[in-house]
Amino acid sequence: MANKVWINNSIEDLNKAAAAYIADILSKAVRLRGAANLALSGGSTPMGLYQTLSQDYYRELIPWNKIHFFWGDERCVPPDHPESNYKQALDHLLGHIPAILENIHRIKGELSPDEAVSDYIQVLSGFAQGKYPWPVFDVALMGMGEDGHTASLFPGTVEPLETVTLVIQVNTAYQDRPSRRITLTAAVFNSSRNVIFLVTGEKKAKTLEIALSDRRDPVNIPVQRIKPTHGNTIWYVDSEAAKFLKER
Ligand code: 6PG
């Protein structure tokens, strides 16, 4: 399956390119299967993309009422907290498009971490698809931290391997963000049809170069754990983040 890196001159170009690709995938998925599953990410990078997707053109083009929204991770805060990934998506995307309320499946950051994990496992199980006891995402939108984390899969953490776990809680400090978090595991992301990474800024350049190199270190560079078994991985990066990438 495709593993592509698109380097964009500006963040605006990156958002436009990613929005066009996502619109195409979601529209085709709805035509084919009647509905589509989209996993959203947190962090500051997707905000511009969310805004692009909520503009008139995409508001009309994408069959939003047929899309189920999930989250790759959430911080353990209430849904109206400024650090809530759900709130960010609501403010910049969901509040501006004709999404159906029942199709918005957020991680309940206001519950205790144990309860939030069991609640989301139950939510995901309701969308079991084929051999997977969870939804297959048509698009899983993901970011990457300066330390190589993605969703809330942080360096040095090891996911349980003996059983397939869908959702886990973590407690890891990164910048000044809430450290208690709930995250889907790599197994869930890796059944996606398309994983889309958005990575911008010079501060991520070195890590991006390592992440995309042949050096495998998935424990310390968690973003390397994301390798969809049958899906595409598309990286949208800006020229600053791409500065150490060699011509491919
Ligand atoms: C979160 C995330 C996380 C994020 C990266 C990048 O909840 O914080 O989902 O994995 O994508 O930390 O964040 P920035 O886009 O802000 O650099």
Residues whose N, C-alpha, C, O or C-beta is under 5 A from the ligand:
A	BS01	6PG	S41 G42 G43 S44 T45 D73 G143 M144 G145 H149 T150 A151 S152
